[in-house]
């Protein structure tokens, strides 16, 4: 009976050595992987920064476009005698003047 148990355990120990070695490797390299992940999360690559800047720029351009359309509509209503539209047009123009300096000018090619 004892021989049967030893005979059955012998292949199991050979097969489990790979699992034990892999677990030991994972445990040993875990601090390095965690530190590397933390550094990666804490830093922003140049391409990520460029993408973020591009998104922000597009949002400002979209906002300026909407303000320009609103401003034109408000001016038309103001010319038709709407005092409220004149006030809104002044406020819209002021907001446009704040956004315009934040949008870079594209060089003409």
Secondary structure as the mmCIF struct_conf table of DSSP 4:
data_model
#
loop_
_struct_conf.conf_type_id
_struct_conf.id
_struct_conf.beg_label_comp_id
_struct_conf.beg_label_asym_id
_struct_conf.beg_label_seq_id
_struct_conf.end_label_comp_id
_struct_conf.end_label_asym_id
_struct_conf.end_label_seq_id
HELX_RH_AL_P HELX_RH_AL_P1 UNK A 2 UNK A 42
HELX_RH_AL_P HELX_RH_AL_P2 UNK A 46 UNK A 79
TURN_TY1_P TURN_TY1_P1 UNK A 80 UNK A 81
HELX_RH_AL_P HELX_RH_AL_P3 UNK A 83 UNK A 100
TURN_TY1_P TURN_TY1_P2 UNK A 101 UNK A 102
BEND BEND1 UNK A 103 UNK A 103
HELX_LH_PP_P HELX_LH_PP_P1 UNK A 104 UNK A 108
#
